[in-house]
Amino acid sequence: MTTTQLDYQRLGRRGSQRGIDVPFLKFLVFINALVPGAILAFDAYRHDLGADPVNYSLHTTGTLCLILLCLTLLVTPLRRFTGIAQLFHVRRTLGVYAFVYGASHFLIYFLTEGRSSVGYTLQQILSIKYLFVGALALALMVPLAATSLNSMIRFLGAKRWKRLHWAVYLIAPLGALHYILLVKKDERLPTAFSIVIGGLLLMRFVAWLDRPSAPVSTTARSASKPNGRWNGMLRVDRIVQETPDVRTFRLSSVDGSPLPFFHQAGQHLTLKLKIGGRTIYRNYTIASSPSLREVCELTIKRDERGLASRFLHDDLREGQLLEITAAGGSFTFPAAPDTQAIALIAGGVGITPLMSILRHLIETNWPGQIHLLNANKTETDIIFRKELDAFAAGHPNLHIIHTLTRGAGETWQGRTGRIDAELLRSIPDLAEIPVYLCGPAEMIAGTQQLLRTLNVPEKNIHTESFGTPAAATGSLSETVYQVEFARSGIQVAGSSNRPLLEVAEENAIPWDSECRSGICGTCKCRLLSGSVLMPTQEALSEEERAAGVILLCQARPLEDVSIDA
């Protein structure tokens, strides 16, 4: 095993995602759950079930049903503890087997103690407590087993399907109660089942109390920030080399507790870095899923011209602390998407917010079709390659196309060239599904135009670009204009090539700011008169733009201006 593979394993969730073969995991669980039943059937065929074969069969099938119910409840806390997201894929298998053994338990009773009589069996169920409780638990399991197929998830919708399957939280304790009422002497085993089930339900309840209830949940533990976002220190737990110039930084709480903020898929953290005596702010997208509460991950490319990325790659070490503001950004993805398909289009390191979305969909067993177009320069530049391959192998609803724009090499068998109209047309019903697009600014602009020509509505196109288009500012000549800070009563000279935020800071006019890249929206201000150029304005809604709200970190005067600051 290579050092890199070991690093992935130590990384927890991401390591496990890359190292686990989902189809094999599902096959392993299927076989191991089948073996006890097969042995019981074989022993029954050989008439080797002991002195009381009926009681032995009832006890074995009932116990197996309870064990599998416990394992079903164990999946979520085990996944949270280990970070192995693929465990979700075996939960339905365990639940179906629990029903099979529960149904076998009832069938054996019906054929023997129930005298194969529906009337007599029903009379017994209504008159004996433990039979009534057991029958109720089995009845509740029927709709869960009947809706275990992917087609039923699509038919019901993910939200309704999940609510239906919450019945397991009632079925398991009913099964334990059935066992307790049945046993008359040695109560150790039913008591043990009751304790285990009670503990698992308690863990689930605690996790439910700590859940994010809405986007505003980011304020629940915030540190008195004007914009309600959490601010504090996180520790760098692990650094993993993804590609020659891309690293993943795994961050956790200083005290080891769950993260003190919530985020939505696609949002970013703002890092406050002190480099060479200067304090700078940079936004980096969270690449991990929102459901991972213990840690979050930033996947960052080293840019030779980038002050912050060079510092993070060259100087940051495991165990160090970073000052963070979390979480921000409007490039977000709903927790329960109301669509049957989604398109994710990435360019280079633009895969990071889309990876958060993809991991979220995979973890929640979203039944819709997922189409990912991933453009990179060379094969070695493909970030998350092994994890994406594992996802594609285990999820037939995930369709991934990689394309290389240069240096394909002799071994590359995939597509080459930029994302073009032909490649976009490979996505079924493209004009009717949401499209999430992230990458360099030039790539975003070109792909947006292609999407428009393919009749994709603007409301369906969600974008986030890295960097500012060179043409946005490079064409401006150095021109001096008068800048009035109306509220402060100050008039100063401003340059067409410098953002108004810098002008405000030079003249000791306080104004909140964080990302300085037009994404977080902290530096919003109203433009009273004049006009400005804003290369990036993703943090502004259409209503804010119409009302004259600008971002001081982006706004460069095109004439004399007055602002409400």
C-alpha positions in Angstrom: 0.0 0.0 0.0 1.4 3.4 -1.0 1.8 6.3 1.4 -0.9 8.2 -0.4 -3.4 5.3 0.1 -2.5 5.3 3.8 -3.2 9.0 3.9 -6.6 8.5 2.4 -7.4 5.9 5.0 -6.3 8.1 7.8 -8.4 10.9 6.4 -11.5 9.1 7.5 -14.5 9.7 5.3 -12.6 10.5 2.1 -10.2 7.7 2.6 -13.0 5.2 3.2 -14.8 6.4 0.2 -11.9 5.8 -2.0 -11.0 2.5 -0.4 -14.4 0.7 -0.4 -15.9 -1.1 -3.3 -19.6 -0.5 -2.8 -20.9 -3.4 -4.9 -18.7 -5.8 -3.0 -19.8 -4.3 0.3 -23.4 -4.8 -0.6 -22.7 -8.4 -1.8 -20.8 -9.1 1.5 -23.8 -8.0 3.6 -26.2 -9.8 1.4 -24.4 -13.1 1.8 -23.7 -12.8 5.5 -27.4 -12.0 6.3 -28.4 -14.9 4.1 -26.1 -17.6 5.7 -28.0 -18.0 9.1 -31.3 -18.5 7.3 -29.7 -21.0 4.9 -28.2 -23.0 7.7 -31.6 -23.0 9.5 -33.3 -24.3 6.3 -30.7 -26.9 5.8 -30.9 -28.2 9.4 -34.7 -28.3 9.0 -34.3 -30.3 5.8 -32.1 -32.8 7.7 -34.5 -32.8 10.7 -31.6 -31.6 12.8 -33.4 -28.8 14.8 -33.2 -30.5 18.2 -35.9 -31.8 20.5 -38.3 -28.9 19.9 -37.8 -27.9 16.2 -40.7 -25.4 16.2 -39.5 -23.5 19.2 -36.0 -23.5 17.9 -37.1 -22.1 14.5 -39.2 -19.5 16.1 -36.4 -18.4 18.5 -33.8 -18.3 15.7 -35.9 -16.3 13.2 -37.1 -13.9 15.8 -33.6 -13.3 17.1 -32.2 -12.8 13.6 -34.9 -10.2 12.9 -34.0 -8.2 16.1 -30.3 -8.4 15.3 -30.8 -7.1 11.8 -33.1 -4.3 13.1 -30.3 -3.3 15.5 -27.8 -3.3 12.6 -30.1 -1.2 10.6 -30.3 1.4 13.4 -26.5 1.2 13.8 -25.7 2.3 10.3 -26.1 6.0 10.8 -24.2 6.4 14.0 -21.5 4.0 12.7 -21.2 6.1 9.6 -20.9 9.3 11.6 -18.2 7.8 13.8 -16.1 6.2 11.1 -16.9 8.6 8.2 -17.6 5.7 5.9 -20.5 7.1 3.8 -20.9 3.9 1.8 -22.5 2.2 4.9 -25.8 3.9 3.8 -25.9 1.5 0.8 -26.3 -1.6 3.1 -29.1 -0.2 5.3 -31.9 -1.2 2.9 -30.4 -4.7 2.6 -30.3 -5.1 6.3 -33.9 -3.8 6.6 -35.2 -6.2 4.0 -33.6 -9.2 5.6 -35.1 -8.1 9.0 -38.5 -8.3 7.3 -37.7 -11.6 5.7 -36.8 -13.2 9.1 -39.7 -11.5 10.8 -42.1 -12.8 8.2 -40.6 -16.3 8.5 -41.0 -16.1 12.3 -44.7 -15.3 11.8 -45.2 -17.9 9.1 -43.7 -20.7 11.3 -46.1 -19.6 14.1 -49.1 -19.6 11.7 -48.3 -23.1 10.3 -47.7 -24.6 13.8 -49.1 -22.8 16.8 -51.7 -21.0 14.7 -52.9 -24.3 13.2 -52.7 -22.8 9.7 -56.0 -21.1 10.5 -56.4 -17.3 9.8 -59.3 -17.1 12.2 -57.6 -18.9 15.1 -54.3 -17.0 14.5 -56.2 -13.6 14.5 -58.0 -14.6 17.7 -54.7 -15.4 19.4 -53.1 -12.2 18.3 -56.0 -10.1 19.7 -56.1 -12.0 23.0 -52.3 -12.4 23.8 -50.3 -9.3 24.4 -46.9 -10.4 23.1 -48.5 -11.7 19.9 -50.3 -8.5 19.3 -47.1 -6.4 19.8 -45.2 -8.7 17.5 -47.9 -8.7 14.8 -48.1 -4.9 15.0 -44.3 -4.6 14.5 -44.5 -7.0 11.5 -47.4 -5.1 10.0 -45.4 -1.9 10.2 -42.5 -3.5 8.4 -44.7 -4.5 5.4 -44.8 -1.0 3.7 -41.1 -0.5 4.4 -40.2 -3.8 2.6 -42.6 -3.0 -0.2 -41.0 0.4 -0.9 -37.4 -0.8 -0.7 -36.8 -0.6 -4.4 -35.3 2.4 -6.1 -38.4 2.7 -8.3 -40.5 3.1 -5.2 -38.2 5.9 -4.0 -38.7 7.7 -7.3 -42.5 7.1 -7.2 -42.9 8.4 -3.6 -40.2 11.1 -3.8 -37.2 11.0 -1.5 -38.8 13.1 1.2 -42.0 11.1 1.6 -40.0 7.8 1.3 -37.7 8.9 4.2 -40.7 9.8 6.4 -42.3 6.5 5.7 -39.1 4.6 6.8 -39.0 6.5 10.1 -41.3 3.7 11.2 -38.2 1.6 12.0 -37.8 3.8 15.1 -41.1 2.3 16.3 -40.7 -1.2 14.9 -37.4 -1.9 16.7 -38.7 -1.1 20.3 -41.9 -3.1 19.5 -39.8 -6.1 18.6 -37.9 -5.8 21.8 -41.1 -5.5 23.8 -42.5 -8.5 22.0 -39.5 -10.5 23.2 -39.7 -9.3 26.8 -43.4 -10.1 27.0 -42.8 -13.6 25.5 -40.0 -14.7 27.9 -41.0 -15.9 31.3 -37.7 -17.0 32.9 -34.3 -15.9 31.5 -34.8 -12.3 30.5 -31.1 -11.5 29.9 -31.2 -11.7 26.1 -34.4 -9.6 25.7 -33.1 -7.1 28.2 -29.8 -6.8 26.2 -31.8 -6.2 23.0 -33.8 -3.5 24.8 -30.7 -1.8 26.1 -29.0 -1.8 22.7 -32.1 -0.6 20.8 -32.7 2.1 23.5 -29.1 3.3 23.2 -29.3 3.5 19.4 -32.5 5.4 19.5 -31.0 7.8 22.1 -28.0 8.4 19.8 -30.4 9.2 17.0 -32.4 11.6 19.1 -29.3 13.4 20.2 -28.2 13.7 16.6 -31.7 15.0 15.7 -31.4 17.7 18.4 -28.1 18.8 16.8 -29.4 18.9 13.3 -29.4 22.0 11.0 -33.1 23.0 10.8 -32.6 25.8 8.2 -30.0 27.8 6.5 -30.1 30.3 9.3 -28.8 27.6 11.6 -25.4 29.0 11.0 -26.2 31.6 13.5 -27.0 29.1 16.3 -23.5 29.2 17.6 -22.2 32.3 16.0 -19.8 34.7 17.7 -21.6 38.0 17.5 -20.8 38.7 13.9 -22.8 41.5 12.2 -23.8 39.1 9.4 -24.6 36.3 11.8 -21.8 34.0 10.6 -19.7 32.0 13.0 -16.1 33.2 13.6 -13.4 31.3 15.4 -10.5 28.9 15.2 -10.3 25.4 13.5 -7.5 23.0 13.7 -5.8 21.5 10.6 -6.2 17.8 11.2 -4.9 16.3 8.0 -3.3 17.5 4.7 -3.5 15.2 1.7 -2.0 15.6 -1.7 -4.7 15.1 -4.3 -2.7 16.1 -7.5 0.7 17.6 -8.0 -0.7 21.1 -7.2 -3.9 20.4 -5.3 -4.2 19.5 -1.6 -7.1 18.8 0.7 -7.0 20.4 4.2 -9.2 18.6 6.7 -10.4 21.0 9.5 -12.0 20.2 12.9 -13.0 21.9 16.1 -10.1 22.7 18.5 -11.7 20.7 21.3 -12.8 17.8 19.1 -16.5 18.5 19.3 -18.8 18.7 16.3 -18.3 21.7 14.0 -19.6 24.9 15.6 -21.5 25.9 12.4 -23.7 24.4 9.7 -23.3 24.8 6.0 -25.1 23.9 2.8 -23.6 22.0 -0.1 -21.7 24.6 -2.3 -20.9 27.1 0.5 -17.5 28.4 1.4 -15.4 29.3 4.4 -13.5 32.6 4.7 -9.9 32.2 5.9 -8.2 35.1 7.7 -4.5 34.7 7.0 -1.5 36.7 8.2 1.2 36.6 5.6 4.3 38.8 5.6 2.9 41.2 8.1 -0.4 41.6 6.1 -3.8 40.3 6.9 -5.7 38.9 3.9 -9.0 37.1 3.5 -9.7 34.3 1.1 -12.8 32.2 0.3 -12.4 28.5 -0.2 -15.3 26.1 -1.0 -16.1 23.3 1.4 -15.7 20.1 -0.5 -17.1 17.7 2.1 -20.8 17.0 2.5 -22.9 19.0 5.0 -23.9 15.9 6.8 -20.3 15.4 8.0 -20.5 17.2 11.3 -17.1 16.2 12.8 -14.9 17.8 10.1 -14.9 19.8 6.9 -12.5 19.8 4.0 -11.1 22.5 1.8 -9.5 21.3 -1.5 -7.2 24.1 -2.7 -5.0 24.4 -5.8 -1.6 26.1 -5.5 -1.3 29.1 -7.7 2.2 30.4 -8.2 0.8 33.9 -8.3 -1.6 33.4 -5.4 -0.4 34.7 -2.1 -2.8 32.7 0.0 -2.7 29.4 -1.9 1.1 29.4 -1.8 1.1 30.1 1.9 -1.4 27.2 2.6 0.6 24.8 0.5 4.1 25.8 1.5 3.8 26.9 5.1 0.6 25.4 6.7 1.2 22.3 8.8 -1.0 19.7 10.5 -1.9 20.8 14.0 -1.9 24.5 13.2 -4.9 26.7 13.8 -6.8 28.8 11.2 -9.1 31.7 11.9 -12.4 30.9 10.0 -15.6 32.7 9.3 -18.4 30.2 8.3 -20.3 29.6 6.2 -21.2 31.8 3.3 -22.0 31.9 -0.4 -25.2 31.7 -2.5 -24.0 28.9 -4.7 -26.0 26.4 -2.7 -27.9 23.2 -3.2 -31.2 22.2 -1.5 -31.1 19.4 1.0 -34.1 17.8 -0.7 -33.9 18.7 -4.4 -37.3 18.8 -6.1 -36.0 17.5 -9.5 -35.6 14.1 -11.2 -32.1 14.9 -12.5 -29.2 17.4 -12.1 -26.2 18.4 -14.2 -22.9 19.3 -12.6 -20.3 20.9 -14.8 -16.8 21.5 -13.4 -13.6 23.0 -14.7 -10.4 22.1 -12.8 -10.6 22.9 -9.1 -14.2 24.1 -9.7 -15.1 20.5 -8.9 -14.9 21.3 -5.2 -18.4 22.7 -4.5 -19.8 20.2 -6.9 -18.1 17.4 -5.0 -19.9 18.6 -1.8 -23.2 18.4 -3.7 -22.3 15.0 -5.2 -21.3 13.5 -1.8 -24.5 14.8 -0.3 -26.6 13.1 -3.0 -24.7 9.8 -2.8 -24.9 9.7 1.0 -28.7 10.3 1.0 -29.3 7.7 -1.7 -30.9 10.3 -4.0 -32.6 8.3 -6.7 -32.5 11.0 -9.5 -30.1 11.0 -12.4 -26.7 12.8 -11.8 -24.7 14.0 -14.8 -21.2 15.2 -14.1 -19.0 16.8 -16.9 -15.5 17.3 -15.6 -12.9 19.3 -17.7 -9.2 19.3 -16.8 -6.0 20.1 -18.6 -4.3 16.7 -18.2 -5.1 13.3 -16.7 -3.0 14.0 -13.6 -5.0 17.1 -12.9 -8.3 15.2 -12.3 -9.1 15.8 -8.7 -10.9 13.1 -6.7 -10.4 10.6 -9.5 -10.4 7.4 -7.5 -13.4 8.6 -5.4 -15.4 9.5 -8.6 -14.6 6.2 -10.1 -15.8 4.4 -7.0 -19.0 6.4 -7.0 -19.7 5.7 -10.6 -19.1 2.0 -10.1 -21.6 1.8 -7.2 -24.3 4.1 -8.5 -25.9 3.4 -11.9 -27.7 6.8 -11.7 -24.4 8.7 -11.7 -23.0 9.4 -15.2 -19.5 11.0 -15.4 -17.6 12.2 -18.4 -14.1 13.5 -18.1 -12.5 15.6 -20.9 -8.9 16.8 -21.2 -8.1 20.1 -22.9 -4.4 19.3 -23.3 -1.8 16.5 -22.8 -4.2 13.5 -23.1 -1.3 11.1 -23.6 -1.2 7.7 -25.1 -3.0 5.9 -22.2 -6.0 8.3 -22.2 -9.1 6.6 -23.6 -11.6 9.3 -22.7 -12.8 12.5 -24.4 -10.5 15.4 -25.3 -11.2 19.1 -25.8 -13.2 21.7 -24.0 -16.8 21.4 -23.0 -18.8 22.1 -26.1 -22.4 21.9 -27.3 -22.1 18.3 -28.4 -21.0 17.3 -24.9 -23.7 19.3 -23.3 -26.3 17.6 -25.5 -25.3 14.2 -24.1 -27.2 15.2 -20.9 -30.9 14.1 -21.4 -33.5 16.8 -20.9 -30.8 19.4 -20.2 -33.2 22.3 -20.7 -35.5 21.0 -18.0 -33.1 20.3 -15.1 -30.9 22.5 -12.8 -27.3 23.0 -13.9 -24.6 23.8 -11.4 -21.5 25.2 -13.1 -18.2 26.0 -11.4 -14.7 26.8 -12.8 -12.5 29.5 -14.1 -14.3 32.7 -15.1 -13.6 32.3 -18.8 -14.9 28.7 -18.8 -18.0 29.8 -17.0 -18.8 32.6 -19.5 -18.3 30.3 -22.5 -20.3 27.4 -21.0 -23.1 29.8 -20.0 -23.5 31.0 -23.5 -23.6 27.4 -24.8 -26.3 26.6 -22.3 -28.3 29.6 -23.5 -28.1 28.4 -27.1 -29.4 25.0 -26.0 -32.5 26.7 -24.5 -31.5 26.2 -20.8 -33.5 28.8 -18.9 -31.5 31.3 -16.9 -33.3 30.3 -13.7 -31.9 26.8 -14.1 -28.2 27.9 -14.4 -26.3 28.3 -11.1 -22.7 29.5 -11.4 -19.7 30.2 -9.3 -16.4 31.3 -10.9 -12.9 31.2 -9.6 -11.0 34.4 -10.3 -11.9 37.6 -12.1 -12.0 37.7 -15.9 -9.0 39.5 -17.1 -11.0 41.5 -19.6 -13.2 42.9 -16.8 -10.5 45.3 -15.5 -7.7 45.1 -17.9 -9.4 47.3 -20.4 -9.9 50.2 -18.0 -7.4 53.1 -18.3 -6.2 54.7 -15.1 -8.7 57.5 -14.5 -9.3 59.5 -11.3 -12.8 60.3 -10.2 -14.3 62.0 -7.1 -15.7 59.6 -4.5 -18.1 60.9 -1.9 -18.7 58.9 1.3 -22.0 60.6 2.1 -22.6 59.3 5.6 -19.1 60.1 6.7 -19.1 63.5 5.0 -15.8 62.8 3.2 -14.9 63.5 -0.5 -11.7 61.9 -1.9 -10.1 60.9 -5.1 -10.7 57.4 -6.4 -9.1 55.4 -9.2 -11.0 53.5 -11.9 -8.6 50.6 -11.3 -9.1 50.3 -7.6 -12.1 49.1 -5.6 -13.9 51.5 -3.4 -13.2 49.4 -0.4 -9.5 50.2 -0.6 -10.4 53.9 -0.9 -12.5 53.7 2.2 -9.8 51.9 4.2 -7.2 54.4 3.2 -9.4 57.2 4.5 -10.2 55.4 7.8 -13.8 54.8 6.9 -14.7 51.6 8.7 -16.7 49.0 6.6 -17.1 45.3 7.2 -15.5 43.0 4.7 -14.3 39.5 4.4 -13.8 37.6 1.2 -12.9 40.7 -1.1 -13.9 38.6 -4.0 -17.6 39.5 -4.4 -18.9 36.3 -3.0 -19.7 36.7 0.7 -21.7 40.0 0.5 -20.3 41.4 3.7 -19.3 44.7 2.1 -22.7 45.6 0.6 -23.4 49.3 0.3 -25.9 51.5 -1.5 -24.8 53.6 -4.5 -26.4 57.0 -4.3 -25.2 58.4 -7.6 -22.8 57.7 -10.4 -21.9 54.3 -11.9 -19.4 51.6 -11.1 -18.0 48.4 -12.7 -18.3 45.2 -10.7 -16.4 42.2 -12.2 -18.0 39.9 -9.7 -21.4 40.4 -8.0 -22.6 36.9 -7.2 -23.5 38.0 -3.6 -26.2 40.4 -4.9 -29.7 39.4 -5.7 -31.6 40.8 -8.6 -33.6 43.0 -6.2 -30.5 44.4 -4.6 -28.9 45.2 -7.9 -32.1 47.0 -9.0 -32.1 49.0 -5.7 -28.5 50.2 -6.4 -26.7 48.0 -3.9 -23.0 47.5 -4.7 -20.1 45.5 -3.3 -17.4 47.8 -2.2 -14.7 45.2 -2.7 -15.6 44.9 -6.4 -17.0 48.4 -7.3 -14.6 50.6 -9.4 -15.9 54.0 -10.3 -16.7 54.8 -13.9 -17.5 58.4 -13.1 -17.9 60.6 -10.0 -19.8 58.6 -7.4 -21.5 59.0 -4.1 -22.1 56.0 -1.7 -24.0 55.6 1.5 -21.0 55.1 3.8 
